[in-house]
Amino acid sequence: MATSHAAATSAKVERRESAELLNVLIVDDDRAARESCKQVAEDLGFVTHLVPDALAAYETLEQQPIDVVLLDLRSPDGGGLEVLREVKQRRPQAEVVLMTDFGTVQNAVQAMRFGAYDYLTKPFDRDELRLLLERVRSHVKILGENRMLRAKLRSKDGFANIVGASPQMEKLYRIVSKVAVSTHPVLILGESGTGKELVARAIHSSGPHRDKPFLPVDCGTLVPTLIESELFGHVKGAFTGATRSKQGLLELAQGGTVFLDEIGELPTDLQSKLLRALQEKEIRPVGGTRRIPIDARILAASNRDLETACETGTFRKDLYFRLNVVNLRIPPLRERKADIPLLVGRFLERMSGADGTARGNVERTISDNALQRLMGYEWPGNVRELENCLERACALSSGPIVHLGDLPTALQNAEMFMGPPQPALNGPQIVPIAEIEKQTILSTIRVLNGDKLEAARRLGIGKTTLYRKLKEYGTQF
């Protein structure tokens, strides 16, 4: 008898460990029903919390890490749908299973549209409840594993949205990996459209505070009063329209990152206020007298030459020195043309919906002469211009293939800065991007009469990369 009891206890412990101590909240005004659900849930290893009504349920949601809610749709102190909305608002990640009488099945079906996981029709037996709880337990476990995987991916690969394998980008990745682990300010410089905010996000998501907020503000598009309010907050009545107090980003970011995009456009009076905030690590909201401590990492970006701005007096030198602890320069696209096929592939994948964005349902690709034209263009608008160009081309193309004629007229007529595009093969054939890259490299070297160093410069790749490619092709010049 003792052995049997020990085995049963061991089995229950095993089940509880497999459930990873998931918490289930049982909401039903029928005490017998609550106890019956409790026995099934505990037998499966759940930690149970029993309450008779919605108000007690809200209180429990605030105090306990609830994973699953068993909710009687006929709540004694409010409509079941209203209770469901409130539960999901208070704890969005909790899965809600509705218990309903036959007459309210239609409401239960409607509730599934509002976020309920499933429903049971009363009276139900223990086996039905057991099967459903096992299913929801597996679902919650998978969701948890996915969250952990995403967090792990963010920690290991904060560069997921940055595309490039050129030597210039490899160098950038190495620097970003180093500065991500510190808390020093970083100044990111680059032309418009190069991806300065993506780099800032990579720094944040690769660092130790990746789970804290990343709060961007564009200093170049907001009027000065709005920028000041965004950064420092304001108290009620501080200015016309300030009907309530508002926290600033520097306060909201606590432990996270504030990204100041186009910092060079910040008015000089706000530059002084920002410098003081960074030095004293505290802010005073607009119209307020109370000083508020801040704990936020500052990442700033600009497409302007800030050193020249300091010399002309439009940017404070002391703020520049405060921000320029680490300096990152993002190369323009014309300096890393070897990355264009990779970028084109990523954008077309996104526009096909193949990355899960559901922006399309057609697998898109590009013809060889269209890609060669993209490779030869100088891209003054950088990566953003390339993406917009492909968006337009996909919208205008009559099929899944982007042809030369689908590209903007201005780009078709623009002067090319590398060897002429190879003539198309018999008809509009599609060739692998690796083959197009090979033909582009070889044709450029031919046009330059075998000058490999100049070819590497024009292609935007390092000479080591070029020699490695030629070795792969088995070609000598």
Stockholm file with secondary structure:
# STOCKHOLM 1.0

chainA/1-477         MATSHAAATSAKVERRESAELLNVLIVDDDRAARESCKQVAEDLGFVTHLVPDALAAYETLEQQPIDVVLLDLRSPDGGGLEVLREVKQRRPQAEVVLMTDFGTVQNAVQAMRFGAYDYLTKPFDRDELRLLLERVRSHVKILGENRMLRAKLRSKDGFANIVGASPQMEKLYRIVSKVAVSTHPVLILGESGTGKELVARAIHSSGPHRDKPFLPVDCGTLVPTLIESELFGHVKGAFTGATRSKQGLLELAQGGTVFLDEIGELPTDLQSKLLRALQEKEIRPVGGTRRIPIDARILAASNRDLETACETGTFRKDLYFRLNVVNLRIPPLRERKADIPLLVGRFLERMSGADGTARGNVERTISDNALQRLMGYEWPGNVRELENCLERACALSSGPIVHLGDLPTALQNAEMFMGPPQPALNGPQIVPIAEIEKQTILSTIRVLNGDKLEAARRLGIGKTTLYRKLKEYGTQF
#=GR chainA/1-477 SS CHHHHHHHHHHHHHHHHHTTTCEEEEECSCHHHHHHHHHHHHHTTCEEEEESSHHHHHHHHHHSCCCEEEEESSCTTSCHHHHHHHHHHHCTTCEEEEEECGGGHHHHHHHHHTTCCEEEESSCCHHHHHHHHHHHHHHHHHHHHHHHHHHHHHHHCTTTTCCCCSHHHHHHHHHHHHHHTSCSCEEEECCTTSCHHHHHHHHHHTSTTTTSCEEEEETTTSCHHHHHHHHHEECTTSSTTCCSCEECHHHHTTTSEEEEETGGGSCHHHHHHHHHHHHHTEECCBTCCCCEECCCEEEEEESSCHHHHHHHTSSCHHHHHHHTTEEEECCCGGGCGGGHHHHHHHHHHHHHTTTTTCSCSSCCEECHHHHHHHHHSCCTTHHHHHHHHHHHHHHHCSSSEECGGGSCHHHHHSCCSSSCCCCCCSSSCCCCHHHHHHHHHHHHHHHTTTCHHHHHHHHTCCHHHHHHHHHHHTCCC
#=GC SS_cons         CHHHHHHHHHHHHHHHHHTTTCEEEEECSCHHHHHHHHHHHHHTTCEEEEESSHHHHHHHHHHSCCCEEEEESSCTTSCHHHHHHHHHHHCTTCEEEEEECGGGHHHHHHHHHTTCCEEEESSCCHHHHHHHHHHHHHHHHHHHHHHHHHHHHHHHCTTTTCCCCSHHHHHHHHHHHHHHTSCSCEEEECCTTSCHHHHHHHHHHTSTTTTSCEEEEETTTSCHHHHHHHHHEECTTSSTTCCSCEECHHHHTTTSEEEEETGGGSCHHHHHHHHHHHHHTEECCBTCCCCEECCCEEEEEESSCHHHHHHHTSSCHHHHHHHTTEEEECCCGGGCGGGHHHHHHHHHHHHHTTTTTCSCSSCCEECHHHHHHHHHSCCTTHHHHHHHHHHHHHHHCSSSEECGGGSCHHHHHSCCSSSCCCCCCSSSCCCCHHHHHHHHHHHHHHHTTTCHHHHHHHHTCCHHHHHHHHHHHTCCC
//
